[in-house]
């Protein structure tokens, strides 16, 4: 009988935890049995800029796979903007009353686009012509502003005009970012913020991020990122959540996908990759700290070196205060740095990806709109006190099953009366 009790305890634990890592993995990448997948209406954006190598490669790959794709992305790098919003162009026209708009040139860009496709002096919002990019035309726009603004424009203006035959947008894809988005970075990431912006409107979204080799900073150079392999891996994830002409994700939910550095890999390695169901954990091998002098941060110095910045000249202007990343290869000891707790989650994104020495594991974490947690709130105590208390009455999904098993076992026990 004691073995029966042990069975119940283990069964209840399994029900409560949602199963093993293997079963979780099968739920995420469960390639459908719905027959041949049909083209989806996809809105594509990022936070690095519309003309960087990664998004252009995915843009081409998605269209090559038959999907209807509308690209609306920032004019230049907007990393770390989360889901922030701001006005684009002339948002408040009252102060310009009576003044010819052409004479104002309000909102014209002061710099070239991220990879120089569009030159300074361009309007803050424009359709990219076919003469400037290989995939340009009425399916490609840039916006001067954070990624969330691109999403709003795609959903409200460009999308309904582009998807004339079927106005519903099936999926909003953000990225692939040219750096990973693990742990706490998801709350700052413009890549994830864009996907969450779409989810807040009831859409399904996927945020793709890809690692990079040490010292790689030129995301306009395809040879440094292997964007075709990154795009091919992204397509596999998209196919896995597509059933016929439908995306199987629930409305207002999505995925945070991290692809390890593809440095040294080729398209021939595509089938060697594995996909793991993970959780967004904590620091994940990276931290952010405010420095009174950025020259004291190894990461900042590495970036300066990679970009050919004269650091001797910079020292003359020290101190240079600012935020800087701390990585596990520099100031960090493990993943505990700058107030961030150590990441001990075995199925956390960072530990899953970095734990594969061959760098062939893609992490997939379920996300949803707003900041709703997966685990629901539970007070520390339900007992009354003089200072007052709240009582949360909720019966978990696993409780009725376990209760039935206990009652059945009690009924089976022999009577000694």
N, C-alpha and C positions, 0 to 999 in steps of 0.2 A: 504493500500500500504506500510505503514511503516513496517508492519510485513514481507512483502516480502523482503524488504531490509535487515531486520534482519536475515532472512533465508539465504540470499546470503552471508552475512558476516560470519555467523556461518559455512556455507558449505565450504567457501574458507579456513577458519581457519582449519577445519577438513582435507581438502585435503592437505593443506600445512604441517600439523603436522603428517600426515600418519595415522590418526585414533586414537582411544582410546587405553589405555593400554591393554584392553581386546582383541581388534582386533590384536594388535601387538603380543600378546601372542599366538593367534590362528595361526598366520603365522609361528611362530617358531616351535611350537610343533603341527603340523598338521599331525597326523598319516595318512599315505597314504592309498589310496584305490587301490593299484596296485596289490592286491593279496598277496600271501605269499612272504616275502622277501627272497632273495637268498644270499648265502655266498659271502662275500666281501673279497678282498685282502687288508689286513690291515698291515701297518707298525706301530709298537708300540715302543715308547721311553719314557723317563722321564728325570728329572734332579736330582733325589735323589739316583740313583744307580739301576742297573739291578736286584738286589736280594732283594729289600725292599718289604714289605708286600703288599702295594697297587698295584704296577705294576704286581706283580706275581698273585694276585687275579684276576685282569682284564685280564691278559694273559690267565689264566685258563678259565674264564667265556666266553671270546670271542671264544676260541676254542670249548668250550662246546656248544656254540650257533651255531656252524658249520662254523664259519669264518676261512679263511686261514690267519694265523697271524705269522708275523716275528717280533721278539723282538730284537732290537738293541739299547742298552742304555749304559750310562756311567758306568764305573767301580766303581766309588764312587760318593759322593755327589758333585753336580755342581750347587747348587742353586745360583741365582743371576748372572748367566753367560749370560743371554739374548740369543742372537744369535751369540755369539762370536765363532771364529774359531781358531784353533791352530794345529800344526803338531802333528802327532801321530807316535811314533816309530822313525825309522831312515828316516827322510824326506830329508836330504841333505847328500848324500852318498859320495860326492867328497872327503871330509876330511878323510874318512875311506878307501881310495883306498889302496889296497894291504894288508889290515888287515882282517883276518878271522872274519866274522860277529859273529860266535859262541863265539869268545874270547872276544868280546866287551860287550855283554849282554846289549846293548843300549836299554833304554826304559823299562827295567823290572820294575814291580811295587815294590814300597818300603813299601807299607802297604797292609793289607788285604782288600778285597772288602768291600763295605759299611756294609754288614751284615755277613761278614766272610765266605761266600760261597767259595771264591777263596783266597788262601793265598798269602802273599807277595812273590815276585820273579817270578810272572807269566808274560807272555808276555803282551804287551800293547794292543793287539787286539787278541781276541780268541773266538772260538765257545765254548760255555759252554756245557760240556758233560752231558749226562743223569744221570750220577752217582752223580752229584753235586746239581742239582735242580730237582724238581718233573716234571717240564715241559720242561727240557732242551733237547738239541739235535741239529739237523741242523736248527732249527727255533729260536735259541737264541744265541745272541752274546753280548759281552761287549767290550767297547772301553775306553781307558784312554784318556779322553778329554771331552770337553763341549758337551751338547746335540746336537747342530747343526752338529757337526762332526759325531755323530751317525746317524743323519738323512741323511747326504750325503752318508755315507757308505751304509746305507740301500737302498737308492734310486739308487745308481750307481753300487754297487758291489753285496751285499747280495740279494737285491730284485730281480733283473733279474735272478739270479741263483735259488732262492727259488721258485718264481712264474713262473715256467717253462711253464705251459700250458697257462697262461694268464698273461703276463708280466706287464700289467698295474696295478699300485697300486691305489685302489679306494679311500683309506682314510688313512691319517696319524694321529695317536692319540698320544698325549703327556700327560703323567701322569698315574694315578691321583697323583697330588702333595700332599705332606703331610702338607699342609698349604694353606690358601686361596690366591688367586691372584686377588685382587680388585684394581681398580683405577690405581694410578701411578705405582704400583708394576708390572703391566703387561709389562712395558717398561724395567724392570730389570729381569723379571722372565725367567729362563731357560726353564721352562715348556711351557710358551707362545712363547718364542723365537724359540723353536724347531718346533712348529706348524707353525709359520710364515716363518721359513726357508723352510719348505715344500711348503707353499703357494707361496713363491717367485719363485718356480719352476713350478707353475701352478697346484699344487695338492690342494686337499681339506683337511683341518685339523681341529682337535678339541683338545683344551687344557682343560683338566679336573684338577680341584683342589678341595681339600676337607679340611674343617676346622677340628680342633682338640681340644680336651678338654684342659683346662688350665694345664700347667705343663707336658703335654705329649711331650716327646722328642725322644722316642725310636721307630723310624718308621720301625724297624725290628720285632717288637712285634705285631702280628695281634690282640691280645686282646685289645690293646690300640686304634686301629683305626677302627675296624669293617670293614675291607677291602671288605668282601663279599657283604655287603650292598652297599658300595660305587660302587663296580663293577656292581651290579644290576641296580643302578640308571644310571650309565653310559650307560649300554645297552639300557635302555629306550630312552635315548637321541639319541643314534646311530640309533635305529629303527625308530625314528621319522623323520630322514632325509634320510631314505633309501626307495627307491621305486623299488621293484623288485630286480634287480641286479645293480641298479644305486644309487649313492649318489646325492641327490637333491640340495645340495649346489652348487653354481656357482664355476667354476675353480678359483683358487687363493683366495678363501674366506674360512671362517671357523667360529668356535664358541669358545668363552671363557666361560667355564661352571664352576660355583662355587657351591659346595655342602656344606651345613652347617655341623657342627660337628655332627657326628653320635653317640656320646657318650650317652649311655643309650638306644640306638635304636637297633632293631633287624630286620631281614628280614621280619618279620610279619608286620613291619611298612611301607613296600615298597609302597603299594597302597595309603598310606596317604599323600605321598609327592605331591606337586604341582610344576609346572615349569613355571617360569615367564620370559617373554621377557624383557630384561633390556639393559642398556647402560653402557659402561665403563665410570665411572665418574672420580672424582679427588682422594682425599686422601683416602677416604673410611675407616676411623677408624684406620688408621695406618700411621706412619711417620718414616723417617730415619734421624738421626742426627749424626754428628761427635762429639764425646766427647773427651775432653783432657784426661779424665780418665774414662774408662768404668765402674769402680766401682761406679760411680755416676749415672749410668743408672739402673733403677729397673729391666728392662727386662734382662739385662746381669746378674745381681745378681740372678734372678730367674732361669736362665739357669744354672749358676754355682751351685746353690743349687740342682737342679734336677739331675745334673751329678756328684754330690758329690765332687765338687772342693773345696779345702781348701781356703776359701777367706781370712782368716787371713794370710796365706802364700802369697797370691797374693798381699796383701796390702804392703808387704815388697818391692815389685817390682814396686809399683805405682810411677808415673802415668802410666797407660796403655792406650794409646790413641787408638781410633778406632770408627767404625760405630756401631750404636746401634738402635734397633727398639724402637719406642714409641707407645704404644697401648692406646686405649681409656680407658683401665682399670688402667693405670698408670699415666704417666705425662700429658697425653693429656686431654684437655677440649673439649669434643665433638670429632670432627674430625679435628680441627684446631691446627696444631702443626708444628714446625720446618719449617715454611715458606709455608706450604701447606694450601690452602684455605679450608674452611669448605665445606663439601659435602652436598649441599642442593638439589641435584637432586633426586626427588621422585622416579624415576625409575632407579636410579643408582644401581649397583650391591650390594654394601655394605648396603645401606639403605633398599633394598628389602629383602635381606637375614636376616640382623640383626633385621629388623622390625617385623619378625615373632617370637613371644615368644615361639612357639612350635618347632622352628628350623626344619621346614618341607618344606621350600621353596628353590628350586634350581634356581639359576639365570643363564640365557643364553643370552650372548651378541654376536652380530655379529661382526666379525673381518675380516680383509683382509690383503693382503700382503703389504709390505713396510709401509709407514706412511700416505698413502692417507686417508684424512678425509672423513667422510660421507657427511658433509655439504661442498659444494664447495666454493671456495674463492669469496668474494665479497668486492670490495673496499668501503671505507667509503663514498666517494663522486665521482660522475662521471662528475663534472663540471670542466671546464678548469681553469687553473691558470697560473700565470707568471712563477711559479716554475716547471710547467709541471705536467701532470697527465696521468693516464691510464684509458681507458674506457673498461669495461668488458661487452660485449653484450651477454645476455643469457636470454632466456624466460623459466621460470620454468614450470614444468609439470602441476602445478595447475593453472597457469595464463590463458591459453587458455580457460579452462573450466569456470573459474570465469568471464572472459570477455564475453563469450557467454551468461552467465546468466544475466549480466548487460545489454547487448544490447537487450536481449529478454524482460527484464523488462521495459526498456525505450520505446520499441515499444508498450508495453501494456498500457502505461500511456495515459490518455485521452488528446486530443488536445484542447487547449483553443483559437486557432486562428480563 
